[in-house]
Amino acid sequence: MTKNIRSHRLLSLGLAALLGLTAPAVCGQELSPTANPSTATVSQGELYQLDPDHSFISFRISHLGFSILQGRFNTLRGQFRYNEKDPASASIQVTVETNSIDSNHAKRDAHLRGKNFLDVESFPTATFTSHAFQPQGEGGDLSGDLTLHGVTKRVVIPVKTVGAGTDPWGGFRRGFRGTLTLQRGDYDLRYNLGPAADTVELELLIEGVLQR
């Protein structure tokens, strides 16, 4: 269902996704609020640039089985293509800077960036590149390759459409939400945090601006 989306350009970012989408992503550029005309309409396979100020990747993981640690990645970039008449052709590519991990605790974040965990010096980015999208209702299943910690695995991300429409600056935007559950060991992240912490839940919130 199409609707207008109000955006306030605030400091924040982190998902939805990866990945939460029904489409793909590429490089980051500064977005101009006046870049698109107020008459913007969506045509087949048009390109959307991710708005890094309104796209988020967050994570949840057990803390020793006693509580839940939450955090996010603050820097991502990408782009996607979406065809309203042919959603199955949607695609997306997203790059996340692993050094931007933020759990609201400086010492813990330094540990997470180190060799026991993300090893950001050796693996400065994580990426997702889609290969197929199977529409279903207001969303569908997005499959693609997720590369994290130097390991690439094929994953399937359930996606829901959040909304689409003209923004206050005359541009046209689309947003999606996706969720993904990972096993740390699949990506060679084996630091012992107890069995309850073997699973990581990701939420991906992706918002793109139509490029003209």
Disulfide bonds with the S-S distance in Angstrom:
none
